[in-house]
């Protein structure tokens, strides 16, 4: 497993797609989506308190469907417009706490780096490490982590900081286990949210004391 060090001054939280469509009430929703909200809010607060950048991504497609592409061919709810621009289902879930300096990043594809200026935002602010949370574990979150790894970012992926839905005869826990195993081998450091918060607070305390 990777042994990345977490330096708050060079780290950002990328909270992926905590939108109405993915949290609850649609065919795209994770069964435990609502339960993830307080977990993410707690981690995001720790990040803000340490002076870290917090970014919330929103997976949004054009209202006319012109950029659905193969994603739309594969996923019927995308074709049905659940994440189309301007819809209630595409909006960030109201339970997600957004700080005054948080960044909202709109993305047209699974990965947070594809078709966005995320790389420029991070590098312009001296960030070389990201923490990935949100929905879905094995789709948008995993793709974002893989993209970041391929761009030589250090990635932290909390084992209890994402949610997904069952698919292909596999349970949520089975999907999570497979995703975390692969990411832990080749792309990210896997910790719990509590472990991450302790690292953030511990590093911040050392910095203040020094």
C-alpha positions in Angstrom: 0.0 0.0 0.0 1.1 3.6 -0.8 2.6 5.5 2.1 1.7 9.0 1.0 2.1 11.8 3.6 -0.8 14.2 4.0 0.3 17.8 4.0 -2.9 20.0 4.3 -1.2 22.9 2.6 -0.9 20.8 -0.6 -4.1 18.7 -0.3 -7.6 19.3 -1.6 -10.9 17.4 -0.9 -12.7 16.4 -4.1 -16.2 15.5 -3.1 -17.7 13.8 -6.1 -21.3 14.1 -7.3 -23.3 14.4 -4.1 -26.3 15.4 -6.2 -30.0 14.7 -5.7 -29.9 12.1 -8.5 -27.2 10.0 -6.8 -28.1 10.5 -3.2 -31.7 9.5 -3.2 -34.9 9.0 -5.1 -33.8 8.1 -8.6 -32.6 4.9 -10.5 -29.1 6.3 -10.1 -29.2 6.6 -6.3 -27.0 4.7 -3.9 -29.1 2.9 -1.3 -27.0 4.4 1.5 -26.6 7.8 -0.1 -28.3 9.8 2.6 -26.1 8.2 5.3 -23.0 9.4 3.5 -23.9 13.1 3.8 -22.9 13.6 7.5 -19.7 11.6 6.9 -18.7 13.8 4.0 -19.7 17.0 5.9 -17.6 16.0 8.8 -14.5 15.4 6.7 -15.1 18.6 4.7 -15.3 20.6 7.9 -12.0 19.2 9.1 -10.5 20.1 5.7 -11.8 23.7 5.8 -10.6 24.1 9.4 -7.1 23.1 8.2 -7.2 25.7 5.4 -7.6 23.0 2.7 -9.4 23.5 -0.6 -12.8 21.8 -0.8 -14.2 21.1 -4.3 -17.7 19.6 -4.9 -18.1 18.1 -8.4 -21.5 17.9 -10.2 -22.0 15.5 -13.0 -24.2 17.6 -15.4 -25.0 17.1 -19.0 -26.5 19.4 -21.6 -30.3 19.8 -21.5 -30.6 18.8 -25.1 -28.6 15.6 -24.6 -26.0 16.6 -27.2 -23.1 15.5 -25.0 -24.6 12.3 -23.5 -22.4 10.3 -25.9 -21.7 6.6 -25.2 -22.5 7.3 -21.5 -26.1 7.9 -22.5 -26.1 4.8 -24.7 -25.1 2.7 -21.8 -27.1 4.2 -19.0 -30.9 4.8 -19.5 -31.3 7.2 -16.6 -28.7 9.5 -18.3 -30.8 9.4 -21.5 -33.9 10.1 -19.4 -32.3 13.4 -18.3 -31.8 12.9 -14.6 -28.5 14.8 -14.7 -29.4 17.3 -17.4 -28.5 20.9 -16.7 -31.3 22.8 -14.9 -33.1 19.8 -13.4 -33.7 19.4 -9.7 -32.1 16.0 -9.8 -28.9 17.4 -11.1 -28.5 19.9 -8.2 -26.3 19.3 -5.3 -28.2 17.6 -2.4 -29.3 20.3 0.1 -27.9 18.3 2.9 -24.3 18.8 1.6 -22.7 21.7 3.5 -20.9 24.1 1.2 -18.5 26.6 2.6 -18.2 30.1 1.4 -14.9 29.4 -0.3 -15.8 25.9 -1.6 -15.6 25.4 -5.3 -18.4 23.9 -7.4 -17.0 22.1 -10.4 -19.3 20.9 -13.2 -18.2 17.9 -15.2 -19.6 16.2 -18.3 -18.1 12.7 -17.7 -17.4 10.3 -14.9 -13.9 11.5 -14.2 -13.5 14.9 -12.5 -10.5 15.8 -14.7 -12.2 15.0 -18.1 -13.6 18.1 -19.8 -12.9 20.4 -16.7 -10.2 22.7 -15.4 -9.7 20.7 -12.2 -6.0 20.1 -13.0 -5.4 23.8 -13.5 -7.3 24.7 -10.3 -5.3 22.3 -8.2 -1.8 23.0 -9.7 -2.4 26.8 -9.6 -3.0 26.4 -5.9 0.0 24.2 -5.2 -2.0 21.1 -4.7 -0.4 17.7 -5.4 -2.6 15.5 -3.3 -6.4 14.9 -3.3 -8.9 13.1 -1.1 -11.8 11.6 -3.0 -15.2 11.1 -1.5 -18.8 10.9 -2.9 -20.9 8.7 -5.2 -20.4 6.3 -6.9 -17.5 4.4 -5.4 -16.7 2.3 -8.6 -17.7 4.8 -11.3 -17.1 8.5 -10.8 -15.1 8.3 -7.6 -12.8 5.5 -8.9 -12.4 7.2 -12.3 -11.4 10.4 -10.6 -8.9 8.6 -8.5 -7.4 6.8 -11.5 -7.2 10.0 -13.5 -5.5 11.7 -10.6 -3.0 8.9 -10.3 -2.2 9.1 -14.0 -1.4 12.8 -13.5 0.9 12.0 -10.6 -1.3 13.3 -7.8 -1.1 11.5 -4.5 -4.6 10.1 -3.8 -6.3 9.3 -0.6 -9.5 7.3 -1.0 -11.4 6.8 2.3 -12.9 3.3 2.6 -16.1 4.7 4.2 -16.2 7.9 2.3 -18.0 6.8 -0.8 -21.2 4.9 -1.7 -22.6 3.0 -4.7 -25.4 0.8 -5.8 -25.5 -3.0 -6.4 -24.9 -4.1 -10.0 -24.2 -7.2 -12.0 -25.3 -9.5 -9.2 -22.8 -8.0 -6.8 -23.7 -6.3 -3.6 -22.6 -2.8 -2.6 -20.0 -4.3 -0.2 -18.6 -6.7 -2.8 -18.2 -3.8 -5.3 -16.6 -1.6 -2.7 -14.1 -4.4 -1.7 -13.1 -4.9 -5.3 -12.7 -1.2 -6.0 -10.8 -0.5 -2.8 -8.5 -3.4 -3.4 -7.6 -2.3 -6.9 -7.1 1.4 -6.0 -5.1 0.4 -2.9 -2.7 -1.7 -5.1 -2.0 0.8 -7.9 -3.7 4.2 -7.4 -4.4 5.4 -3.8 -3.8 5.2 -0.1 -6.9 3.7 1.6 -7.8 5.0 5.0 -11.0 5.5 7.0 -12.6 9.0 7.3 -11.6 9.1 11.0 -8.0 8.2 10.2 -7.9 11.0 7.6 -9.4 13.5 10.0 -6.8 12.5 12.6 -4.0 13.0 10.1 -5.3 16.4 9.1 -5.7 17.5 12.7 -2.4 16.1 13.7 -0.5 17.7 10.9 -2.2 21.0 11.6 -1.3 20.8 15.3 2.3 20.2 14.5 2.4 23.1 12.1 0.9 25.5 14.7 3.2 24.2 17.4 6.2 24.7 15.1 
